[in-house]
Amino acid sequence: MRALVVYESLWGNTEKVARAVAETLTGIGTVDVVESDFAPTSVEGYDLVMVGGPTHAFSMTRAATRTEAVTARAAPHLPGRGIREWLSELDTPAPTIPAAAFDTRVDKPRLPGSAAKSARHELRSLGFETSVKAETFRVQGYEGPLLDGELDRARAWADEVSKSLRLRP
Ligand SMILES: Cc1cc2nc3c(=O)[nH]c(=O)nc-3n(C[C@H](O)[C@H](O)[C@H](O)COP(=O)(O)O)c2cc1C
């Protein structure tokens, strides 16, 4: 089993989730965890793709929202290519392997919109198998940290995904 975990993160919260997911999947195979800026545009050779990013303006980030995060909110890292752009640059048709999406969002459950839901929609259009529901992990404010227990929830989610896809017994 070979998995690719692609993430985008301005304050590091989504990166932490991505690394927790990758760590869990390592138990069943080889896992490459890569920032969207450096992710391959072909997923040939992988059996599973997991993609995660922060929710900006109710969806996946855009160049303008990322710049706003850095200039107006002092985010420490500015991704040049977010997961939205990475998905748009992926070779098509994508192989019919499973793909799952996750995001981070502020701790306001009534605020609509989710980067993961948008990413899952895109993954489906590209031809991936997207039976796994998108998952959200909550942060405090815009910069985080993640709420207590979210990294444990990320590990449990990754474990559940691998079981539901029968990648592990
Ligand atoms: C420009 C901008 C727009 C945002 N819009 C939303 C939003 O619509 N909904 C939400 O829940 N969080 C929103 N957030 C908060 C981000 O989701 C939060 O900063 C992110 O989860 C932190 O993850 P990171 O450390 O990986 O960047 C926004 C943040 C920024 C900077």
The ligand as a MOL file (V3000), in Angstrom:
LIG
                    3D

  0  0  0     0  0            999 V3000
M  V30 BEGIN CTAB
M  V30 COUNTS 31 33 0 0 0
M  V30 BEGIN ATOM
M  V30 1 C -8.5630 34.8140 4.7370 0
M  V30 2 C -9.1100 33.7480 5.6570 0
M  V30 3 C -10.4210 33.3030 5.5170 0
M  V30 4 C -10.9330 32.3230 6.3890 0
M  V30 5 N -12.2080 31.8750 6.2080 0
M  V30 6 C -12.6990 30.8980 7.0250 0
M  V30 7 C -14.0120 30.3740 6.8160 0
M  V30 8 O -14.7400 30.7490 5.8990 0
M  V30 9 N -14.4530 29.4050 7.6720 0
M  V30 10 C -13.6740 28.9130 8.6940 0
M  V30 11 O -14.1430 28.0480 9.4170 0
M  V30 12 N -12.4150 29.3900 8.8960 0
M  V30 13 C -11.9170 30.3520 8.0930 0
M  V30 14 N -10.6340 30.8180 8.2700 0
M  V30 15 C -9.8140 30.2500 9.3360 0
M  V30 16 C -8.9260 29.1390 8.7900 0
M  V30 17 O -9.6890 28.0010 8.5090 0
M  V30 18 C -7.7950 28.8310 9.7830 0
M  V30 19 O -6.9070 29.9080 9.7230 0
M  V30 20 C -7.0930 27.5350 9.4270 0
M  V30 21 O -7.8800 26.4330 9.7850 0
M  V30 22 C -5.7510 27.4020 10.1010 0
M  V30 23 O -5.0800 26.3140 9.5020 0
M  V30 24 P -3.5530 26.4040 9.0520 0
M  V30 25 O -2.7640 26.6480 10.2960 0
M  V30 26 O -3.2460 25.0500 8.5070 0
M  V30 27 O -3.4090 27.4860 8.0390 0
M  V30 28 C -10.1150 31.7890 7.4240 0
M  V30 29 C -8.7870 32.2400 7.5480 0
M  V30 30 C -8.2860 33.2060 6.6770 0
M  V30 31 C -6.8530 33.6420 6.8440 0
M  V30 END ATOM
M  V30 BEGIN BOND
M  V30 1 1 1 2
M  V30 2 1 2 3
M  V30 3 2 2 30
M  V30 4 2 3 4
M  V30 5 1 4 5
M  V30 6 1 4 28
M  V30 7 2 5 6
M  V30 8 1 6 7
M  V30 9 1 6 13
M  V30 10 2 7 8
M  V30 11 1 7 9
M  V30 12 1 9 10
M  V30 13 2 10 11
M  V30 14 1 10 12
M  V30 15 2 12 13
M  V30 16 1 13 14
M  V30 17 1 14 15
M  V30 18 1 14 28
M  V30 19 1 15 16
M  V30 20 1 16 17
M  V30 21 1 16 18
M  V30 22 1 18 19
M  V30 23 1 18 20
M  V30 24 1 20 21
M  V30 25 1 20 22
M  V30 26 1 22 23
M  V30 27 1 23 24
M  V30 28 2 24 25
M  V30 29 1 24 26
M  V30 30 1 24 27
M  V30 31 2 28 29
M  V30 32 1 29 30
M  V30 33 1 30 31
M  V30 END BOND
M  V30 END CTAB
M  END
